[in-house]
Structures are given as C-alpha cells and as structure tokens.
C-alpha cells in the first residue's frame, strides 16, 4: 500500500490523523479513533486522572486512561494480569485511582 497524503483534523475536540492510499481509501490512526469513540458516548464523560475524587474508577474510564478498549481490562481482571489489579465492586470492575496515577506517571 502506497500512501498518497497525510491529513490532520479535529473531530469533537480530538486530533484525528488520517492517510489516504493511492486507491483513495482513508486510513485512520487507531488511537485517535478510540479517543473519539470514548468521548462520543456521554456515559464515558471523563475527567483528568489527577482530579479524580473516587478511590476506584469504572472500566470505561480506566480503559480511556490506559488508551485501550474496555475488553483488555476485562481480560486483565479475569486472568489477574495486566499492569493494574482490579477490584470487584457490587458486580462491577474497578481500578484504583492511585495505582492508575502511579502507572501513568501522574
């Protein structure tokens, strides 16, 4: 695949990087798409990790801060692996805010 051009634009406040191959097909950078998808859903309204007042964060917010989809975090919890251990809170998964801050350099 030969890349014809590179473009950057802002969508819903997020930088989105695209390229177009010589056949005219657009290609989007996966990390940008994940950020836009997380912000597009009002349930995933996010705040900065340093401003978080809860002791643990739900999976959607933790996935956003780790720049992952939610499924890898679910697998981390199931296999008891991954960079951060999760808690089970009333049938839901949560990740400690302090641990996330340390892991992400906050």
Backbone as XML, in Angstrom:
<?xml version="1.0"?>
<chain id="A" units="angstrom">
  <residue number="1" name="UNK">
    <atom name="N" x="0.850" y="-1.170" z="0.000"/>
    <atom name="CA" x="0.000" y="0.000" z="0.000"/>
    <atom name="C" x="0.898" y="1.236" z="0.000"/>
  </residue>
  <residue number="2" name="UNK">
    <atom name="N" x="0.672" y="2.095" z="-0.930"/>
    <atom name="CA" x="1.420" y="3.336" z="-1.009"/>
    <atom name="C" x="0.533" y="4.477" z="-0.509"/>
  </residue>
  <residue number="3" name="UNK">
    <atom name="N" x="1.080" y="5.280" z="0.403"/>
    <atom name="CA" x="0.321" y="6.378" z="0.990"/>
    <atom name="C" x="0.413" y="7.599" z="0.082"/>
  </residue>
  <residue number="4" name="UNK">
    <atom name="N" x="-0.744" y="8.175" z="-0.224"/>
    <atom name="CA" x="-0.777" y="9.328" z="-1.119"/>
    <atom name="C" x="-0.658" y="10.645" z="-0.373"/>
  </residue>
  <residue number="5" name="UNK">
    <atom name="N" x="-1.307" y="10.763" z="0.787"/>
    <atom name="CA" x="-1.264" y="12.018" z="1.520"/>
    <atom name="C" x="-1.555" y="11.778" z="2.996"/>
  </residue>
  <residue number="6" name="UNK">
    <atom name="N" x="-1.219" y="12.759" z="3.813"/>
    <atom name="CA" x="-1.445" y="12.710" z="5.254"/>
    <atom name="C" x="-2.272" y="13.916" z="5.642"/>
  </residue>
  <residue number="7" name="UNK">
    <atom name="N" x="-3.310" y="13.722" z="6.462"/>
    <atom name="CA" x="-4.161" y="14.826" z="6.885"/>
    <atom name="C" x="-4.393" y="14.761" z="8.384"/>
  </residue>
  <residue number="8" name="UNK">
    <atom name="N" x="-4.595" y="15.938" z="8.975"/>
    <atom name="CA" x="-4.957" y="16.017" z="10.382"/>
    <atom name="C" x="-6.138" y="16.968" z="10.501"/>
  </residue>
  <residue number="9" name="UNK">
    <atom name="N" x="-7.131" y="16.575" z="11.293"/>
    <atom name="CA" x="-8.257" y="17.464" z="11.536"/>
    <atom name="C" x="-8.762" y="17.239" z="12.955"/>
  </residue>
  <residue number="10" name="UNK">
    <atom name="N" x="-9.643" y="18.097" z="13.411"/>
    <atom name="CA" x="-10.191" y="17.995" z="14.762"/>
    <atom name="C" x="-11.648" y="17.562" z="14.661"/>
  </residue>
  <residue number="11" name="UNK">
    <atom name="N" x="-11.974" y="16.506" z="15.400"/>
    <atom name="CA" x="-13.333" y="15.979" z="15.444"/>
    <atom name="C" x="-13.759" y="15.882" z="16.901"/>
  </residue>
  <residue number="12" name="UNK">
    <atom name="N" x="-14.812" y="16.608" z="17.278"/>
    <atom name="CA" x="-15.315" y="16.638" z="18.651"/>
    <atom name="C" x="-14.203" y="16.948" z="19.645"/>
  </residue>
  <residue number="13" name="UNK">
    <atom name="N" x="-13.331" y="17.869" z="19.285"/>
    <atom name="CA" x="-12.271" y="18.306" z="20.183"/>
    <atom name="C" x="-11.045" y="17.415" z="20.219"/>
  </residue>
  <residue number="14" name="UNK">
    <atom name="N" x="-10.992" y="16.368" z="19.415"/>
    <atom name="CA" x="-9.852" y="15.448" z="19.384"/>
    <atom name="C" x="-9.115" y="15.570" z="18.057"/>
  </residue>
  <residue number="15" name="UNK">
    <atom name="N" x="-7.799" y="15.531" z="18.128"/>
    <atom name="CA" x="-6.998" y="15.477" z="16.901"/>
    <atom name="C" x="-7.174" y="14.105" z="16.261"/>
  </residue>
  <residue number="16" name="UNK">
    <atom name="N" x="-7.446" y="14.082" z="14.977"/>
    <atom name="CA" x="-7.598" y="12.829" z="14.237"/>
    <atom name="C" x="-6.627" y="12.871" z="13.065"/>
  </residue>
  <residue number="17" name="UNK">
    <atom name="N" x="-5.803" y="11.836" z="12.961"/>
    <atom name="CA" x="-4.819" y="11.733" z="11.885"/>
    <atom name="C" x="-5.279" y="10.689" z="10.882"/>
  </residue>
  <residue number="18" name="UNK">
    <atom name="N" x="-5.273" y="11.054" z="9.617"/>
    <atom name="CA" x="-5.682" y="10.124" z="8.568"/>
    <atom name="C" x="-4.658" y="10.134" z="7.444"/>
  </residue>
  <residue number="19" name="UNK">
    <atom name="N" x="-4.662" y="9.071" z="6.715"/>
    <atom name="CA" x="-3.897" y="9.000" z="5.471"/>
    <atom name="C" x="-4.834" y="8.444" z="4.409"/>
  </residue>
  <residue number="20" name="UNK">
    <atom name="N" x="-4.531" y="8.720" z="3.187"/>
    <atom name="CA" x="-5.314" y="8.196" z="2.072"/>
    <atom name="C" x="-4.344" y="7.462" z="1.160"/>
  </residue>
  <residue number="21" name="UNK">
    <atom name="N" x="-4.659" y="6.205" z="0.865"/>
    <atom name="CA" x="-3.769" y="5.459" z="-0.025"/>
    <atom name="C" x="-4.032" y="5.852" z="-1.477"/>
  </residue>
  <residue number="22" name="UNK">
    <atom name="N" x="-3.251" y="5.322" z="-2.381"/>
    <atom name="CA" x="-3.343" y="5.705" z="-3.793"/>
    <atom name="C" x="-4.662" y="5.290" z="-4.432"/>
  </residue>
  <residue number="23" name="UNK">
    <atom name="N" x="-5.375" y="4.360" z="-3.804"/>
    <atom name="CA" x="-6.687" y="3.960" z="-4.315"/>
    <atom name="C" x="-7.802" y="4.869" z="-3.809"/>
  </residue>
  <residue number="24" name="UNK">
    <atom name="N" x="-7.465" y="5.817" z="-2.938"/>
    <atom name="CA" x="-8.456" y="6.734" z="-2.400"/>
    <atom name="C" x="-9.125" y="6.266" z="-1.128"/>
  </residue>
  <residue number="25" name="UNK">
    <atom name="N" x="-8.633" y="5.179" z="-0.536"/>
    <atom name="CA" x="-9.212" y="4.654" z="0.702"/>
    <atom name="C" x="-8.619" y="5.383" z="1.901"/>
  </residue>
  <residue number="26" name="UNK">
    <atom name="N" x="-9.474" y="5.889" z="2.819"/>
    <atom name="CA" x="-8.945" y="6.558" z="4.012"/>
    <atom name="C" x="-8.528" y="5.540" z="5.076"/>
  </residue>
  <residue number="27" name="UNK">
    <atom name="N" x="-7.476" y="5.869" z="5.810"/>
    <atom name="CA" x="-6.988" y="5.051" z="6.912"/>
    <atom name="C" x="-6.875" y="5.960" z="8.127"/>
  </residue>
  <residue number="28" name="UNK">
    <atom name="N" x="-7.450" y="5.531" z="9.247"/>
    <atom name="CA" x="-7.447" y="6.319" z="10.470"/>
    <atom name="C" x="-6.491" y="5.707" z="11.482"/>
  </residue>
  <residue number="29" name="UNK">
    <atom name="N" x="-5.853" y="6.560" z="12.288"/>
    <atom name="CA" x="-4.972" y="6.080" z="13.343"/>
    <atom name="C" x="-5.835" y="5.514" z="14.471"/>
  </residue>
  <residue number="30" name="UNK">
    <atom name="N" x="-5.540" y="4.289" z="14.895"/>
    <atom name="CA" x="-6.392" y="3.579" z="15.849"/>
    <atom name="C" x="-6.535" y="4.315" z="17.177"/>
  </residue>
  <residue number="31" name="UNK">
    <atom name="N" x="-5.468" y="4.887" z="17.701"/>
    <atom name="CA" x="-5.541" y="5.601" z="18.973"/>
    <atom name="C" x="-6.481" y="6.784" z="18.916"/>
  </residue>
  <residue number="32" name="UNK">
    <atom name="N" x="-6.497" y="7.483" z="17.790"/>
    <atom name="CA" x="-7.399" y="8.624" z="17.633"/>
    <atom name="C" x="-8.852" y="8.178" z="17.592"/>
  </residue>
  <residue number="33" name="UNK">
    <atom name="N" x="-9.106" y="7.072" z="16.903"/>
    <atom name="CA" x="-10.469" y="6.554" z="16.808"/>
    <atom name="C" x="-10.972" y="6.152" z="18.194"/>
  </residue>
  <residue number="34" name="UNK">
    <atom name="N" x="-10.106" y="5.537" z="19.002"/>
    <atom name="CA" x="-10.503" y="5.136" z="20.354"/>
    <atom name="C" x="-10.875" y="6.339" z="21.201"/>
  </residue>
  <residue number="35" name="UNK">
    <atom name="N" x="-10.098" y="7.402" z="21.098"/>
    <atom name="CA" x="-10.388" y="8.604" z="21.879"/>
    <atom name="C" x="-11.716" y="9.212" z="21.461"/>
  </residue>
  <residue number="36" name="UNK">
    <atom name="N" x="-11.967" y="9.295" z="20.167"/>
    <atom name="CA" x="-13.217" y="9.880" z="19.679"/>
    <atom name="C" x="-14.396" y="9.023" z="20.123"/>
  </residue>
  <residue number="37" name="UNK">
    <atom name="N" x="-14.261" y="7.699" z="20.039"/>
    <atom name="CA" x="-15.352" y="6.812" z="20.451"/>
    <atom name="C" x="-15.657" y="6.962" z="21.930"/>
  </residue>
  <residue number="38" name="UNK">
    <atom name="N" x="-14.633" y="7.078" z="22.759"/>
    <atom name="CA" x="-14.852" y="7.222" z="24.203"/>
    <atom name="C" x="-15.534" y="8.541" z="24.519"/>
  </residue>
  <residue number="39" name="UNK">
    <atom name="N" x="-15.171" y="9.610" z="23.826"/>
    <atom name="CA" x="-15.754" y="10.916" z="24.095"/>
    <atom name="C" x="-17.143" y="11.052" z="23.486"/>
  </residue>
  <residue number="40" name="UNK">
    <atom name="N" x="-17.440" y="10.275" z="22.466"/>
    <atom name="CA" x="-18.734" y="10.376" z="21.807"/>
    <atom name="C" x="-19.858" y="9.824" z="22.681"/>
  </residue>
  <residue number="41" name="UNK">
    <atom name="N" x="-19.541" y="8.963" z="23.620"/>
    <atom name="CA" x="-20.541" y="8.356" z="24.473"/>
    <atom name="C" x="-20.635" y="9.150" z="25.777"/>
  </residue>
  <residue number="42" name="UNK">
    <atom name="N" x="-21.788" y="9.701" z="26.083"/>
    <atom name="CA" x="-21.919" y="10.551" z="27.261"/>
    <atom name="C" x="-21.685" y="9.791" z="28.568"/>
  </residue>
  <residue number="43" name="UNK">
    <atom name="N" x="-21.874" y="8.478" z="28.568"/>
    <atom name="CA" x="-21.592" y="7.698" z="29.777"/>
    <atom name="C" x="-20.115" y="7.698" z="30.094"/>
  </residue>
  <residue number="44" name="UNK">
    <atom name="N" x="-19.290" y="8.003" z="29.115"/>
    <atom name="CA" x="-17.846" y="7.973" z="29.312"/>
    <atom name="C" x="-17.274" y="9.367" z="29.521"/>
  </residue>
  <residue number="45" name="UNK">
    <atom name="N" x="-18.077" y="10.265" z="30.068"/>
    <atom name="CA" x="-17.578" y="11.610" z="30.348"/>
    <atom name="C" x="-16.397" y="11.467" z="31.300"/>
  </residue>
  <residue number="46" name="UNK">
    <atom name="N" x="-15.282" y="12.038" z="30.936"/>
    <atom name="CA" x="-14.040" y="11.796" z="31.665"/>
    <atom name="C" x="-13.497" y="13.070" z="32.287"/>
  </residue>
  <residue number="47" name="UNK">
    <atom name="N" x="-12.785" y="12.881" z="33.369"/>
    <atom name="CA" x="-12.050" y="13.980" z="33.962"/>
    <atom name="C" x="-10.591" y="13.560" z="34.045"/>
  </residue>
  <residue number="48" name="UNK">
    <atom name="N" x="-9.727" y="14.508" z="34.283"/>
    <atom name="CA" x="-8.311" y="14.194" z="34.413"/>
    <atom name="C" x="-8.098" y="13.261" z="35.592"/>
  </residue>
  <residue number="49" name="UNK">
    <atom name="N" x="-7.164" y="12.358" z="35.449"/>
    <atom name="CA" x="-6.893" y="11.379" z="36.497"/>
    <atom name="C" x="-6.493" y="12.066" z="37.796"/>
  </residue>
  <residue number="50" name="UNK">
    <atom name="N" x="-5.744" y="13.166" z="37.695"/>
    <atom name="CA" x="-5.292" y="13.885" z="38.885"/>
    <atom name="C" x="-6.455" y="14.551" z="39.626"/>
  </residue>
  <residue number="51" name="UNK">
    <atom name="N" x="-7.559" y="14.801" z="38.930"/>
    <atom name="CA" x="-8.711" y="15.464" z="39.534"/>
    <atom name="C" x="-9.766" y="14.463" z="40.035"/>
  </residue>
  <residue number="52" name="UNK">
    <atom name="N" x="-9.531" y="13.200" z="39.843"/>
    <atom name="CA" x="-10.492" y="12.165" z="40.239"/>
    <atom name="C" x="-10.605" y="12.105" z="41.756"/>
  </residue>
  <residue number="53" name="UNK">
    <atom name="N" x="-11.830" y="12.117" z="42.263"/>
    <atom name="CA" x="-12.047" y="12.068" z="43.710"/>
    <atom name="C" x="-12.437" y="10.675" z="44.192"/>
  </residue>
  <residue number="54" name="UNK">
    <atom name="N" x="-12.851" y="9.805" z="43.295"/>
    <atom name="CA" x="-13.212" y="8.448" z="43.691"/>
    <atom name="C" x="-11.959" y="7.619" z="43.940"/>
  </residue>
  <residue number="55" name="UNK">
    <atom name="N" x="-12.038" y="6.662" z="44.836"/>
    <atom name="CA" x="-10.877" y="5.809" z="45.122"/>
    <atom name="C" x="-10.650" y="4.781" z="44.017"/>
  </residue>
  <residue number="56" name="UNK">
    <atom name="N" x="-11.692" y="4.446" z="43.269"/>
    <atom name="CA" x="-11.578" y="3.493" z="42.159"/>
    <atom name="C" x="-12.393" y="4.000" z="40.980"/>
  </residue>
  <residue number="57" name="UNK">
    <atom name="N" x="-11.934" y="3.660" z="39.787"/>
    <atom name="CA" x="-12.601" y="4.083" z="38.558"/>
    <atom name="C" x="-13.237" y="2.888" z="37.864"/>
  </residue>
  <residue number="58" name="UNK">
    <atom name="N" x="-14.398" y="3.096" z="37.241"/>
    <atom name="CA" x="-15.002" y="2.025" z="36.442"/>
    <atom name="C" x="-14.142" y="1.697" z="35.224"/>
  </residue>
  <residue number="59" name="UNK">
    <atom name="N" x="-14.481" y="0.603" z="34.598"/>
    <atom name="CA" x="-13.686" y="0.098" z="33.469"/>
    <atom name="C" x="-13.586" y="1.091" z="32.320"/>
  </residue>
  <residue number="60" name="UNK">
    <atom name="N" x="-14.672" y="1.803" z="31.984"/>
    <atom name="CA" x="-14.638" y="2.720" z="30.836"/>
    <atom name="C" x="-13.613" y="3.830" z="31.035"/>
  </residue>
  <residue number="61" name="UNK">
    <atom name="N" x="-13.581" y="4.423" z="32.221"/>
    <atom name="CA" x="-12.622" y="5.497" z="32.478"/>
    <atom name="C" x="-11.196" y="4.967" z="32.546"/>
  </residue>
  <residue number="62" name="UNK">
    <atom name="N" x="-11.006" y="3.829" z="33.189"/>
    <atom name="CA" x="-9.661" y="3.251" z="33.258"/>
    <atom name="C" x="-9.156" y="2.878" z="31.872"/>
  </residue>
  <residue number="63" name="UNK">
    <atom name="N" x="-10.022" y="2.317" z="31.047"/>
    <atom name="CA" x="-9.633" y="1.951" z="29.676"/>
    <atom name="C" x="-9.206" y="3.191" z="28.903"/>
  </residue>
  <residue number="64" name="UNK">
    <atom name="N" x="-9.925" y="4.295" z="29.079"/>
    <atom name="CA" x="-9.560" y="5.529" z="28.389"/>
    <atom name="C" x="-8.170" y="5.988" z="28.813"/>
  </residue>
  <residue number="65" name="UNK">
    <atom name="N" x="-7.907" y="5.998" z="30.117"/>
    <atom name="CA" x="-6.608" y="6.474" z="30.600"/>
    <atom name="C" x="-5.465" y="5.553" z="30.179"/>
  </residue>
  <residue number="66" name="UNK">
    <atom name="N" x="-5.737" y="4.242" z="30.061"/>
    <atom name="CA" x="-4.711" y="3.310" z="29.586"/>
    <atom name="C" x="-4.637" y="3.265" z="28.061"/>
  </residue>
  <residue number="67" name="UNK">
    <atom name="N" x="-5.483" y="4.060" z="27.381"/>
    <atom name="CA" x="-5.545" y="4.108" z="25.921"/>
    <atom name="C" x="-5.825" y="2.717" z="25.334"/>
  </residue>
  <residue number="68" name="UNK">
    <atom name="N" x="-6.805" y="2.054" z="25.922"/>
    <atom name="CA" x="-7.220" y="0.728" z="25.490"/>
    <atom name="C" x="-8.738" y="0.710" z="25.335"/>
  </residue>
  <residue number="69" name="UNK">
    <atom name="N" x="-9.241" y="-0.277" z="24.652"/>
    <atom name="CA" x="-10.669" y="-0.560" z="24.657"/>
    <atom name="C" x="-10.988" y="-1.226" z="26.003"/>
  </residue>
  <residue number="70" name="UNK">
    <atom name="N" x="-12.251" y="-1.427" z="26.307"/>
    <atom name="CA" x="-12.616" y="-1.994" z="27.595"/>
    <atom name="C" x="-12.310" y="-3.490" z="27.712"/>
  </residue>
  <residue number="71" name="UNK">
    <atom name="N" x="-12.342" y="-4.199" z="26.601"/>
    <atom name="CA" x="-12.159" y="-5.656" z="26.634"/>
    <atom name="C" x="-10.808" y="-6.086" z="27.224"/>
  </residue>
  <residue number="72" name="UNK">
    <atom name="N" x="-9.673" y="-5.444" z="26.874"/>
    <atom name="CA" x="-8.419" y="-5.873" z="27.503"/>
    <atom name="C" x="-8.442" y="-5.755" z="29.026"/>
  </residue>
  <residue number="73" name="UNK">
    <atom name="N" x="-9.084" y="-4.726" z="29.561"/>
    <atom name="CA" x="-9.160" y="-4.588" z="31.011"/>
    <atom name="C" x="-9.993" y="-5.706" z="31.624"/>
  </residue>
  <residue number="74" name="UNK">
    <atom name="N" x="-11.027" y="-6.101" z="30.921"/>
    <atom name="CA" x="-11.837" y="-7.231" z="31.401"/>
    <atom name="C" x="-10.994" y="-8.504" z="31.432"/>
  </residue>
  <residue number="75" name="UNK">
    <atom name="N" x="-10.182" y="-8.702" z="30.413"/>
    <atom name="CA" x="-9.308" y="-9.884" z="30.379"/>
    <atom name="C" x="-8.240" y="-9.807" z="31.463"/>
  </residue>
  <residue number="76" name="UNK">
    <atom name="N" x="-7.698" y="-8.596" z="31.715"/>
    <atom name="CA" x="-6.722" y="-8.437" z="32.797"/>
    <atom name="C" x="-7.335" y="-8.879" z="34.118"/>
  </residue>
  <residue number="77" name="UNK">
    <atom name="N" x="-8.597" y="-8.490" z="34.345"/>
    <atom name="CA" x="-9.241" y="-8.843" z="35.607"/>
    <atom name="C" x="-9.493" y="-10.346" z="35.685"/>
  </residue>
  <residue number="78" name="UNK">
    <atom name="N" x="-9.909" y="-10.933" z="34.580"/>
    <atom name="CA" x="-10.223" y="-12.359" z="34.551"/>
    <atom name="C" x="-8.973" y="-13.209" z="34.772"/>
  </residue>
  <residue number="79" name="UNK">
    <atom name="N" x="-7.869" y="-12.782" z="34.158"/>
    <atom name="CA" x="-6.616" y="-13.545" z="34.257"/>
    <atom name="C" x="-5.734" y="-13.094" z="35.415"/>
  </residue>
  <residue number="80" name="UNK">
    <atom name="N" x="-6.165" y="-12.051" z="36.119"/>
    <atom name="CA" x="-5.378" y="-11.469" z="37.203"/>
    <atom name="C" x="-3.988" y="-11.077" z="36.691"/>
  </residue>
  <residue number="81" name="UNK">
    <atom name="N" x="-3.986" y="-10.400" z="35.557"/>
    <atom name="CA" x="-2.737" y="-9.975" z="34.933"/>
    <atom name="C" x="-2.875" y="-8.502" z="34.558"/>
  </residue>
  <residue number="82" name="UNK">
    <atom name="N" x="-1.956" y="-8.005" z="33.795"/>
    <atom name="CA" x="-2.014" y="-6.613" z="33.372"/>
    <atom name="C" x="-1.261" y="-5.704" z="34.328"/>
  </residue>
  <residue number="83" name="UNK">
    <atom name="N" x="-1.118" y="-4.448" z="33.962"/>
    <atom name="CA" x="-0.333" y="-3.530" z="34.786"/>
    <atom name="C" x="-1.009" y="-3.149" z="36.099"/>
  </residue>
  <residue number="84" name="UNK">
    <atom name="N" x="-2.321" y="-3.221" z="36.160"/>
    <atom name="CA" x="-3.042" y="-2.831" z="37.371"/>
    <atom name="C" x="-4.048" y="-3.911" z="37.751"/>
  </residue>
  <residue number="85" name="UNK">
    <atom name="N" x="-4.158" y="-4.176" z="39.023"/>
    <atom name="CA" x="-5.139" y="-5.145" z="39.510"/>
    <atom name="C" x="-6.479" y="-4.448" z="39.691"/>
  </residue>
  <residue number="86" name="UNK">
    <atom name="N" x="-7.541" y="-5.177" z="39.517"/>
    <atom name="CA" x="-8.873" y="-4.578" z="39.640"/>
    <atom name="C" x="-9.557" y="-5.042" z="40.908"/>
  </residue>
  <residue number="87" name="UNK">
    <atom name="N" x="-10.598" y="-4.318" z="41.258"/>
    <atom name="CA" x="-11.454" y="-4.646" z="42.388"/>
    <atom name="C" x="-12.811" y="-5.046" z="41.835"/>
  </residue>
  <residue number="88" name="UNK">
    <atom name="N" x="-13.509" y="-5.852" z="42.586"/>
    <atom name="CA" x="-14.881" y="-6.162" z="42.225"/>
    <atom name="C" x="-15.774" y="-5.369" z="43.177"/>
  </residue>
  <residue number="89" name="UNK">
    <atom name="N" x="-16.599" y="-4.491" z="42.591"/>
    <atom name="CA" x="-17.449" y="-3.608" z="43.380"/>
    <atom name="C" x="-18.900" y="-3.809" z="42.972"/>
  </residue>
  <residue number="90" name="UNK">
    <atom name="N" x="-19.667" y="-4.471" z="43.817"/>
    <atom name="CA" x="-21.088" y="-4.712" z="43.541"/>
    <atom name="C" x="-21.328" y="-5.305" z="42.152"/>
  </residue>
  <residue number="91" name="UNK">
    <atom name="N" x="-20.526" y="-6.269" z="41.777"/>
    <atom name="CA" x="-20.684" y="-6.922" z="40.490"/>
    <atom name="C" x="-20.030" y="-6.205" z="39.323"/>
  </residue>
  <residue number="92" name="UNK">
    <atom name="N" x="-19.353" y="-5.088" z="39.588"/>
    <atom name="CA" x="-18.666" y="-4.335" z="38.537"/>
    <atom name="C" x="-17.174" y="-4.324" z="38.818"/>
  </residue>
  <residue number="93" name="UNK">
    <atom name="N" x="-16.408" y="-4.064" z="37.782"/>
    <atom name="CA" x="-14.961" y="-3.991" z="37.923"/>
    <atom name="C" x="-14.532" y="-2.548" z="38.128"/>
  </residue>
  <residue number="94" name="UNK">
    <atom name="N" x="-13.528" y="-2.345" z="38.976"/>
    <atom name="CA" x="-12.992" y="-1.011" z="39.194"/>
    <atom name="C" x="-11.490" y="-1.074" z="39.392"/>
  </residue>
  <residue number="95" name="UNK">
    <atom name="N" x="-10.798" y="-0.016" z="39.014"/>
    <atom name="CA" x="-9.355" y="0.060" z="39.144"/>
    <atom name="C" x="-9.011" y="1.207" z="40.076"/>
  </residue>
  <residue number="96" name="UNK">
    <atom name="N" x="-8.061" y="0.987" z="40.982"/>
    <atom name="CA" x="-7.687" y="2.002" z="41.959"/>
    <atom name="C" x="-7.111" y="3.231" z="41.275"/>
  </residue>
  <residue number="97" name="UNK">
    <atom name="N" x="-7.635" y="4.371" z="41.615"/>
    <atom name="CA" x="-7.198" y="5.627" z="41.009"/>
    <atom name="C" x="-5.740" y="5.902" z="41.318"/>
  </residue>
  <residue number="98" name="UNK">
    <atom name="N" x="-5.315" y="5.672" z="42.582"/>
    <atom name="CA" x="-3.915" y="5.917" z="42.961"/>
    <atom name="C" x="-2.957" y="5.054" z="42.140"/>
  </residue>
  <residue number="99" name="UNK">
    <atom name="N" x="-3.315" y="3.792" z="41.945"/>
    <atom name="CA" x="-2.471" y="2.884" z="41.170"/>
    <atom name="C" x="-2.387" y="3.334" z="39.714"/>
  </residue>
  <residue number="100" name="UNK">
    <atom name="N" x="-3.524" y="3.729" z="39.143"/>
    <atom name="CA" x="-3.528" y="4.226" z="37.766"/>
    <atom name="C" x="-2.644" y="5.461" z="37.629"/>
  </residue>
  <residue number="101" name="UNK">
    <atom name="N" x="-2.710" y="6.366" z="38.594"/>
    <atom name="CA" x="-1.878" y="7.580" z="38.552"/>
    <atom name="C" x="-0.400" y="7.224" z="38.552"/>
  </residue>
  <residue number="102" name="UNK">
    <atom name="N" x="-0.014" y="6.289" z="39.434"/>
    <atom name="CA" x="1.391" y="5.889" z="39.520"/>
    <atom name="C" x="1.858" y="5.238" z="38.220"/>
  </residue>
  <residue number="103" name="UNK">
    <atom name="N" x="1.036" y="4.347" z="37.681"/>
    <atom name="CA" x="1.411" y="3.647" z="36.450"/>
    <atom name="C" x="1.530" y="4.586" z="35.267"/>
  </residue>
  <residue number="104" name="UNK">
    <atom name="N" x="0.694" y="5.617" z="35.246"/>
    <atom name="CA" x="0.661" y="6.538" z="34.105"/>
    <atom name="C" x="1.494" y="7.787" z="34.335"/>
  </residue>
  <residue number="105" name="UNK">
    <atom name="N" x="2.287" y="7.757" z="35.408"/>
    <atom name="CA" x="3.212" y="8.869" z="35.649"/>
    <atom name="C" x="2.562" y="10.112" z="36.218"/>
  </residue>
  <residue number="106" name="UNK">
    <atom name="N" x="1.410" y="9.987" z="36.842"/>
    <atom name="CA" x="0.699" y="11.137" z="37.391"/>
    <atom name="C" x="1.015" y="11.416" z="38.830"/>
  </residue>
</chain>
